[in-house]
Amino acid sequence: MNKGVKILLTSALGIGLLTGCNQQAADSKNDKDMEQKVLAAEKGEVEVIKPHQGLNQKPIPLKMERVGPNEVNVEMTSQITDIEIDKGKIYKAWTFNGEAPGPVVVVNEGDTINFTLKNMDPAIPHSMDFHAVHASPSKDFTNVEPDETGTFSYPANKPGVFMYHCGTSPVLSHIANGMHGTIIVKPKAGYPTDKDIDREFVIVQNEWYKYNDLEDFTNGVPSHVVMSTKALKEGDQNTNGDTFSLKDKPLLAKVGDKVRIYVNNVGPNEVSSFHVVGTVFDDVYVDGNPFNHMKGLQTVMLPASGGAVVEFTVTREGSYSILTHQFNHAQKGAVAILKVTETGEDDGTATMGH
């Protein structure tokens, strides 16, 4: 055998061995990847989309500034933040300001809202759809691309309790992944019952499904239906949509208090039959508009996005369950506790609930 043939054979053998090694390494990597996916499936874990893997952005506070008698600047961020929706269960949520539901926005009837959205999501465009405003959706609710900022302006001329949400397609994915919240437009003349109110709270109901699963969002049933409270002023309790926070640390009221709740069902899919156990609603303003005044209701039906102002009087000490009377959803977590004591302070006694 001549020297040239030997070199060719040796080279071919080396290439073959190298190719075989590379193939074995690739096969080994594929086997490990498959093994990890199987283990994750067995543990009930989900595979986060690649741009969001390991991403847990620290919540950026809502920024609001009144710049005129009838003009307010509102700045929010869209970001990816881990939300504990049930004890030990973390959801890689798409959020406004690192909260799900997002922070409550409060403006006055007749205000012009100068709105800025900063998109901190590295991969996905987001937008804002305020149900409380008159706008051109194709111009005023447009997408803000990753790492960019958009500014829009619109009037809030109707009082009430309204939903806001990301309006980027597919809208269902953005809402169900956590991009929802409540905007309250306070009526110019207030509510007829303002002078009687002792305590005010915001309650938001939402649903959770399989992570980023449009099929489950569309055709499935929620794994968790939950309630949160949002701070109306600094120092107020402020929670995410989970099954436990408003049971472990209930809202507080004093015997004899007339309580007002701004309630909003942000869905995205289910109806809420809003009810407070142990009382009857003295006054209800459907969608939060003073014109829509009703009295003596036991339950308020809230469609997806529907809001209301409900008011009731607590006459005895104890634990008052705030829930949806669709008990399959209450069973999945949609219960909050209002603890009523003689002083209005937590007396340390155990609470009871549905």
N, C-alpha and C positions, 0 to 999 in steps of 0.2 A: 504494500500500500504506500503511495507516495505521500510526501509531506503535506501537500495541499488538501488531499482527501482527508488525512487525519485531522487537520485543523477544522475542516467543514463538519466532520462527524462530531468532533469535540464541542464545537459551537452549537450544533444542533441539539446535542445532549444537554448542554448547559441551559439553552433556551427552554428546552422541554422541562428540565427540572425547575427552572425559575417560574415558568408558566404554571407548572403543577403546584408549586409552593404558593404562588399568588392566588390560584384557584382555591387551594385549601384554606388560605387565610380568609378569602371572601366568603367561602362556604361557612367557615367557623363564625365569622362576623354575622352572617345572615341567620345562622342557628342561634347565636346569642341574642340577636334582635328579636327573633321569633319567640325565644324562651322568655325574654323580658315582657313581650306583649302578652304571652299566655299567663305569666305570673300576675301582670297588671290586671288582666281580665278576671283572673281568679280572685284577686283582692278587690275587685269592683272599681279599680282606678280608671281614669280616663287619660287619653293621649291628648295633651294640650297642643294646639297648633304651634308650629315651630317658632314664629316670631314672638310668641308669648311665653315660651318655655323659660322658667326661671325668673320671669318678670313679675315683680310685685311692687308697683309704684306707690310711694308714700302719698296718702291723701293730701291734695292741695285744697285749702279752704276756699269756700265760695267767697267772692269779692263783690260787695254791693256798696254803691255810693250814690247818695241823692245829690244831684247837681243842679236842681231847680225845683220849684214848687210842684211841677208836674213832669219831672224828668229824672230817670234813675239809670245809672250804669250798672250792668250785671255782667260779671266775668265768671265763666265756668271752664273746667277742664274735662276732657274725655281721657280716661286712663284705665290701665289694667291693674286691678288690685284684688288680692285674695280676700274673700268674704266667707266667714264661718256661718253657714246657713243652718246647720244643726250641730250639736256638740260633736266635735271631731271631724266634721265633714266640711271641707274647704272647696269653694267654687271659685275658679279663676274668672272673676267677673269683669265684664266690660262696664265701666261705670262713669258717672259724672262725679268728679271730685272725690273719687275713692270710696264712695258710699253707694249702696244699693238697697232701697231706693236712694236717689240723690238727695242733696239738701233741699229743704223747703225754701222756696223763693216767695217773698211777701212784698207786694207793691200796692199802690192805691188806684182805685177807679179813676180813669182819666190820665194815668201816667203814660208817657212814652218810654219804652224800654230800649236803651242802647245796649245791645247784647254782643258779647265777645265770647267766642268758643276757641280755646286752645286745645289742639289735638295732640296729646302725648303718646297716643298709640303708634308704635313704629311701623305698623303694617296696614291698618284698615282706616278708610275715611269714616267720619262721623258727622252728625248734624244735630240741629235742635228743632223740634216741632213743639211750640207752646200752644196748647189748646185755648189759652186765654187771650189771644191777640187776633187782630185782623191783619192778614199778610198775603203776599203772593208766594205760595209754596215753592214755585219753580225758581224764585229769585231770593226769597228771604229764609227758606229752610234748606238751602243748598249744602252740599258736602264740603267739609273742611278736610283736606288731605293730611296724611301723617306728617307730624312735626311742623304743621302750618297753623295759622290763626285766621279766623273769619269774623267779621263784624257786621251786624245787621241792626235795623231799627224798626220798631212797630209800636202801635198804640194798644193799651189794655183798657178798653172802654166799658167792659161788662164786669160787674162784681161776681165773685164766686170762688169755688174750689175746683181747680182744673188740673188735669194731667199734663205733664210734659214728657217727651221721649225723643230718642234718636229716630230720625226719619229716613235713614239711609237704607237702601234696598240690600237684602230682604229685611224689611222693617221688623218682622217677627223675630228674626235672629237677634237683632240689636236690642229689642225690648226684653226678650226672654233671657238674654245673657246679662241683663242688669241695668240697661240704660233707660231708666224711668224715674219719675218723681212727681212732686206736687208744687203748683204755683197757686198762691192765694191772692186774689185781688180784693182788697177791702172796700166795701161800699162807702161812697162819699158820706152818706147820712148814717152810716152804721146799721146795726140791726135793732129792731124795736126792743129787744131784750137785753141790750148791752149793759144797762145799769144793774141788772140782776145777776150777772155772771161773776162767779168767784174764782173759777179755775178754767184754764184753756189748755187743750192738748191737740196735737196732730197725730192721727192714726192713718197709716198707709198699708193696704193689703196688696201682696203680690204673690206670684207663683214661681217655683223653680222646677226645671225639667232636667233631663240628661244634658250634660255639658255640650254646648254648641252643636246640638243635634236637631237640625231643621225638621227632620222627619218626626222626631218626638215632639218638638214644639207644635207641629202641625196636626198630628194625628194621635199623639199620646195623651196621657193624663199626668198632671203634675205630681212629682214625688213629694214636694213640700208646698204647702200653702201657708203663708206667714204674715205676721203683722209687725210693724215697726212704729216708733214714734220719732218725730223730727222736731228739733229745737226751734221754738218760735223766738226765743231770745237767749242771750248768752247765759249759760248755767243750766238751761233746761236739759232734761234727759234726751239723748240722741242715739238711736240704735239703727243697725242694719236690719234687713228683712230676714229674721231667723226665728227658730221655733222656741227659743228659751229666754231671751233677754228680758221680755216684759212679764215673765213668770218669776224669774229669779230676782228681779228688781222691779216690783210693780209701780205703777203710777199711784200718786197719793192724793187724797182729798179728805176733808173734814165733814163730820156729820152735819147735815143741813146745807152743804154747799150745792149751788147750782153749777153744774159742769158743762162746758161747751167743748165739743170735739169737732174739729175739721177733719173729715174722713174722706179718703180717696181710694178707690179700687183701681190700681194701675194694671191689673191683669198679668199677662196680656190676653188671656182667653176666657177666664171664668167670671161668673156673676158672683157678687157678694150679697148675702142677706144679713145686713149689719144689725146687730142686736146687742143690748147690754142686759145681762141677767140681773134681776132684782129691782128693775125700775121700768117706768114707761117714759117715753120721750115727751117732754112738755112741749117743745117747739122743734120743728124741723124746717130747714130751708133747703129745698132740693137744688142740687148743683151749687149751693151756697149763695143763691141769689135771694135777697130779701123779699122780692115779689112772690117767690114760690114758697109761701109760708103755710105749713100744716101743723096740726096739733094732735097730741094724744096717740102717736104711733107706737107700735110695739117693735116693728122691724122696718128698715129702710132698704129697698132694693136698689143696688148699685150695679149698673152694667159695667163691662170693662171700660175704663176711663172715667166712670161716673163718680161724682163727688156730692157732698152734702155738708151742712152744718147741723149737728144734732145737739140738743140741750136736754138735760135731765137733772133731777134733784135726788141726792143720796140722803136717805132719812135714818139709816141705821148703820152701826159699825159692821164691818165684815169685808169679804172678798167678792167683788163684783166682776164677773167674767165679761170681757168685751170680745165678741166673736162674730163669725158668720154662722147663721143658723142652718147653713148647709153643712151638716155635721160630718160628712165625709171629709170636708176641708178643715173643719175644726180638729178632727182626728189627726190630720196631717200637720197641724201646728198653728192654725189660724186662731189663736186665743191669746189675749193679753189680760192682765189683772189690774183692776183699780182697787187699791186697798183704802178703806175708809176707817178712820179712827176719830176719837173724840177731839184730838188736837190737830189732826191733819199731818202729823209726823209719823214715821214708821215706828211702831211700838215693839218691833222685834218678834211679833207672833207669826206663826206659820200661816201662809195663805192657802186657800183651797180654790180649785178651778175645774173647769170642764176638760 
